[in-house]
Amino acid sequence: MANAVGILVVLALITALVVRQLTAPWARQAVGRWQLIKPWLITWVLSSPATFVYLAVLIVTSWVVDSSNSRVAESLLLNHSTNVTRLQHQPVNVLVTSAFYDDGSTTIVWVLAFALVVATVERWIGSARTIAVFFMGHVIATLVAAIGVSLAISQGRLQHLRHVVDVGVSYGFYALAAVAAYRLRGWMRWAWILLLEGLVVSSLFDQVSFTEVGHIVAVQVGLVCWPLTRSPDALARREEPLLRLAPWRVQAVRSFEASFRGGGRERKLDPAPPAPTASEAPRRPAAAREVTSQPNGARTRRSNRTVRS
């Protein structure tokens, strides 16, 4: 009973502290900043639906694998692996499902990479072409690696790779990352291509395996997909900025920006007072009245001196 009361007291203190912090000026400022960024994030997600649906599935499958015990997780990954044994019995099934599994240790890295690189490609060339490039890179690189493993096994080497776990998203990602090079111009395009090629080739110096060879193949597949970037709609979208908000979202962003310029809250102008009527118009003093006519045709003058009797 005492422990329960102590826990309740601690929770009450934490709740009071949180409520107090949320009412602080910095908390209101942070909430306002989030309201300013939120339209951009929503537009980014909605403009690349295939990427974020895929990431949602990947997060779920990675969570299932990570939360299972070692025996269940290994069995689940083996059933969806593109090893030689599974490719001989269920080639189409494992070629598709292996792209939706990860070992869980690098899921957050892939989520960030897909949200930045793959989402940009999808907004540029469209969802259908993005899916096509992803699976072309995934399937071709997987088959090249599997052929190499099969040849080694037929020669009596690498027998342990017959039932190895082989799942992941890297082949499809590298193919789309190579396509992203055509979104750039001039030296930036060649710098991006050299960066990708150097990244996949340098991995061979650390560990020579068929996975690294598959990464090299995936990059070349993406570079060969250059014709998919030459469609009229892709060429038109290439001239657009990376992120364009809908008109109503632009208005929302501008309103939030105006509120921050006003010191954290929007300033409302007081309505202009109504114009006075002829009866309510104030009379000017005699000293300020204009002489409207002169008998000798002199110009009209305004007197500033007080009239004395």
BAGU-97175 format. One line per field, with one value per residue (C-alpha): residue in one letter; x, y, z; residue number from 0. Coordinates in steps of 0.5 Angstrom, whole numbers. Layout:
! BAGU-97175
aa: (a  ...)
x: (X  ...)
y: (Y  ...)
z: (Z  ...)
i: (NUM  ...)
! end
This chain:
! BAGU-97175
aa: (m  a  n  a  v  g  i  l  v  v  l  a  l  i  t  a  l  v  v  r  q  l  t  a  p  w  a  r  q  a  v  g  r  w  q  l  i  k  p  w  l  i  t  w  v  l  s  s  p  a  t  f  v  y  l  a  v  l  i  v  t  s  w  v  v  d  s  s  n  s  r  v  a  e  s  l  l  l  n  h  s  t  n  v  t  r  l  q  h  q  p  v  n  v  l  v  t  s  a  f  y  d  d  g  s  t  t  i  v  w  v  l  a  f  a  l  v  v  a  t  v  e  r  w  i  g  s  a  r  t  i  a  v  f  f  m  g  h  v  i  a  t  l  v  a  a  i  g  v  s  l  a  i  s  q  g  r  l  q  h  l  r  h  v  v  d  v  g  v  s  y  g  f  y  a  l  a  a  v  a  a  y  r  l  r  g  w  m  r  w  a  w  i  l  l  l  e  g  l  v  v  s  s  l  f  d  q  v  s  f  t  e  v  g  h  i  v  a  v  q  v  g  l  v  c  w  p  l  t  r  s  p  d  a  l  a  r  r  e  e  p  l  l  r  l  a  p  w  r  v  q  a  v  r  s  f  e  a  s  f  r  g  g  g  r  e  r  k  l  d  p  a  p  p  a  p  t  a  s  e  a  p  r  r  p  a  a  a  r  e  v  t  s  q  p  n  g  a  r  t  r  r  s  n  r  t  v  r  s)
x: (0  6  9  3  2  9  8  2  6  11  7  3  9  12  5  5  12  10  4  8  13  8  6  13  14  19  14  9  15  16  9  9  15  12  5  10  14  8  5  12  12  5  6  13  9  3  7  11  6  9  16  12  7  14  17  11  11  18  18  12  16  23  19  16  23  26  21  21  26  32  29  23  26  31  26  22  28  30  23  23  31  33  38  40  35  29  30  30  23  19  23  18  15  22  24  18  18  25  25  20  25  31  35  32  39  39  32  32  38  34  28  32  35  29  25  30  33  28  22  25  26  19  16  20  19  13  11  10  17  20  17  19  27  27  25  29  35  33  31  37  42  39  40  47  49  45  48  55  53  51  57  61  57  57  65  65  66  61  57  55  51  46  42  44  39  39  34  34  33  40  39  33  36  42  39  34  40  43  37  37  44  40  36  42  46  53  59  54  51  58  60  54  55  63  60  56  61  66  62  60  67  70  66  70  76  73  69  69  62  56  52  58  58  50  51  55  50  44  48  49  42  40  44  42  35  36  31  25  27  26  19  15  12  19  22  17  18  25  25  20  23  24  18  12  6  -1  -4  -8  -2  2  -3  -2  5  5  0  5  11  7  5  12  14  9  12  9  2  -2  -4  -10  -11  -17  -22  -22  -27  -33  -33  -36  -43  -44  -47  -42  -36  -32  -32  -25  -24  -25  -17  -16  -22  -20  -21  -25  -26  -22  -25  -19  -18  -12  -10  -14  -10  -10  -9  -6  -6  -12  -17  -18  -24)
y: (0  5  3  5  11  13  12  16  22  21  21  27  31  29  31  38  39  37  42  47  47  46  53  56  61  56  51  55  57  50  48  54  52  45  48  52  46  41  43  42  35  33  35  31  25  26  27  20  15  9  11  12  6  2  5  3  -4  -5  -2  -7  -13  -10  -9  -17  -19  -15  -17  -24  -29  -31  -38  -35  -29  -33  -38  -32  -29  -36  -37  -30  -30  -31  -36  -42  -46  -42  -39  -46  -48  -41  -36  -31  -31  -30  -25  -20  -21  -21  -13  -12  -15  -12  -15  -9  -6  -1  0  7  9  6  10  16  15  13  19  23  20  15  20  25  21  19  26  27  21  18  12  7  8  9  2  -1  1  -1  -8  -8  -7  -11  -17  -17  -16  -21  -26  -24  -25  -32  -34  -33  -37  -43  -43  -43  -49  -53  -53  -55  -48  -44  -49  -46  -40  -45  -44  -37  -31  -26  -21  -13  -7  -4  -7  -3  3  3  3  9  13  12  15  21  23  25  30  34  38  39  37  35  30  27  28  24  18  18  18  12  8  9  7  0  -1  1  -4  -10  -8  -9  -16  -19  -22  -23  -18  -13  -15  -14  -7  -5  -9  -5  2  0  -2  5  8  4  7  14  13  13  20  23  22  29  30  28  33  38  36  37  44  45  46  40  42  46  47  47  54  53  50  56  61  57  57  65  66  62  66  73  71  70  76  79  77  70  72  75  83  85  92  96  97  104  109  111  118  124  126  133  135  132  135  140  147  150  157  163  164  158  160  161  168  165  172  178  184  186  179  177  170  166  167  163  167  164  170  170  175  180  185)
z: (0  2  -5  -9  -5  -6  -14  -14  -11  -16  -22  -19  -18  -25  -28  -24  -27  -34  -34  -31  -37  -42  -40  -40  -46  -49  -49  -53  -57  -59  -60  -65  -69  -69  -72  -77  -79  -79  -86  -89  -86  -88  -95  -96  -93  -98  -104  -103  -101  -103  -99  -93  -94  -95  -89  -84  -87  -85  -78  -77  -79  -76  -69  -70  -71  -66  -60  -62  -58  -62  -65  -68  -71  -74  -77  -79  -83  -86  -89  -93  -94  -101  -100  -105  -102  -101  -109  -111  -108  -107  -112  -113  -106  -103  -108  -106  -98  -97  -99  -93  -87  -84  -78  -74  -72  -77  -78  -76  -81  -87  -85  -85  -91  -95  -92  -95  -101  -104  -102  -106  -112  -112  -112  -118  -122  -119  -115  -120  -123  -116  -115  -121  -120  -113  -115  -121  -117  -111  -116  -121  -115  -111  -117  -119  -112  -111  -118  -115  -109  -113  -117  -111  -108  -114  -113  -106  -103  -99  -97  -90  -95  -97  -91  -90  -88  -93  -93  -93  -97  -99  -106  -108  -104  -108  -114  -113  -110  -116  -120  -115  -119  -125  -121  -120  -125  -127  -122  -116  -121  -122  -114  -112  -117  -115  -108  -109  -113  -108  -102  -105  -108  -101  -97  -101  -98  -91  -93  -99  -100  -105  -101  -103  -110  -110  -108  -114  -118  -115  -117  -124  -125  -122  -127  -133  -131  -134  -139  -133  -131  -138  -139  -140  -133  -129  -134  -132  -124  -125  -125  -119  -112  -108  -104  -106  -101  -103  -103  -97  -93  -96  -93  -86  -86  -87  -82  -77  -79  -78  -71  -70  -72  -68  -62  -61  -62  -68  -68  -70  -72  -69  -74  -77  -74  -78  -82  -78  -81  -83  -77  -72  -76  -71  -73  -74  -69  -73  -73  -77  -82  -89  -92  -98  -102  -103  -106  -110  -112  -108  -106  -101  -94  -88  -81  -75  -71  -65  -67  -62  -61)
i: (0  1  2  3  4  5  6  7  8  9  10  11  12  13  14  15  16  17  18  19  20  21  22  23  24  25  26  27  28  29  30  31  32  33  34  35  36  37  38  39  40  41  42  43  44  45  46  47  48  49  50  51  52  53  54  55  56  57  58  59  60  61  62  63  64  65  66  67  68  69  70  71  72  73  74  75  76  77  78  79  80  81  82  83  84  85  86  87  88  89  90  91  92  93  94  95  96  97  98  99  100  101  102  103  104  105  106  107  108  109  110  111  112  113  114  115  116  117  118  119  120  121  122  123  124  125  126  127  128  129  130  131  132  133  134  135  136  137  138  139  140  141  142  143  144  145  146  147  148  149  150  151  152  153  154  155  156  157  158  159  160  161  162  163  164  165  166  167  168  169  170  171  172  173  174  175  176  177  178  179  180  181  182  183  184  185  186  187  188  189  190  191  192  193  194  195  196  197  198  199  200  201  202  203  204  205  206  207  208  209  210  211  212  213  214  215  216  217  218  219  220  221  222  223  224  225  226  227  228  229  230  231  232  233  234  235  236  237  238  239  240  241  242  243  244  245  246  247  248  249  250  251  252  253  254  255  256  257  258  259  260  261  262  263  264  265  266  267  268  269  270  271  272  273  274  275  276  277  278  279  280  281  282  283  284  285  286  287  288  289  290  291  292  293  294  295  296  297  298  299  300  301  302  303  304  305  306  307  308)
! end
